[in-house]
Amino acid sequence: MSYKFIQMSDPQLGFYASRHPETEGIDFEIKNLSKAIEITNKISPDFVITTGDLMQDRLASNHVDIIKKMYSDLNCKYYFAPGNADLTNNPEFDDIERYKKRFGLDHQSFYHMNSQFIILNSCVLQDWSKVSGEDSKQIKFLDYQLQNSKKNKSLHKFIFMHHPLFGTNPEEEDGHMVLPKVQRKLILNLLDLYKVSAVFTGHWHANNILNYKNTQLITSGPITFSLGEDPPGIRLIEVCLLYTSPSPRDQRGSRMASSA
């Protein structure tokens, strides 16, 4: 028995033109996002989670309509995590409310095939100076959901957010590309305490995979414009539920495979 899901990240309509002044419009992103959706429908995953940065200009209401229309072409459920381009680098309460009206909840949790999927708003963990209390709200939500997952004896616990926890070292300095140490430490402690299987992030427009104790930290590149050597694409994750031979306790195990 198995299931599969796809992580997309950083479609970011208008980002290519922002880096190439000679170019205008969002044709580049439309082409790549259309291809990603076409391939995803052929794969037929159980669902899709996009880890932020839906568009470059958060105030471009026509881009909102385009994103929503294109994602509606998916033949499966889909979920969004907010990115810094969706809310700004130092979000205010109005930014969060605008996002929620457009795309739904900024953080949520659901279960699928005895696995828990937790989506966070990492923007308020990156900078909470104008949204007092929103950072602790995210941490409390994560802790509560992981407690429930433990009670429910979930085989896997997966977390999705825009910003990576760190790049190479959990003690590395704060910066725009990673969560600050104060929030990073809190989340890393929860990963270890509740044996989280993996954390999926975006933001870098490049791929990066490493481990923190028993947790995989998976940063996926964009589905549109890449900033590194990695080509744009989607990440397919297949979770295989492995059943051992019968025993007095009917032990169960599982295996996760990921491919870009």
Protein Blocks (a to p, Z undefined) as FASTA:
>chain_A
ZZdddddehklgoklmmmmmkbgcjklmmmmmmmmmmmmmmnopabdcdeejjbfblmlm
klmmmmmmmmmmpcbdcdddddfklnojadcfklmmmmmmmnopfbdcddeehiacdddd
fklmmpmklmghjlmmmmmmmmmmmmmmmmnopabdcdddfbdfbfklmkbccdfkbccf
klmmmmmmmmmmnopabdcdehkopacdddehjaccdddddfkbccbfbdcddddddddd
ddddddfkopadddddddZZ
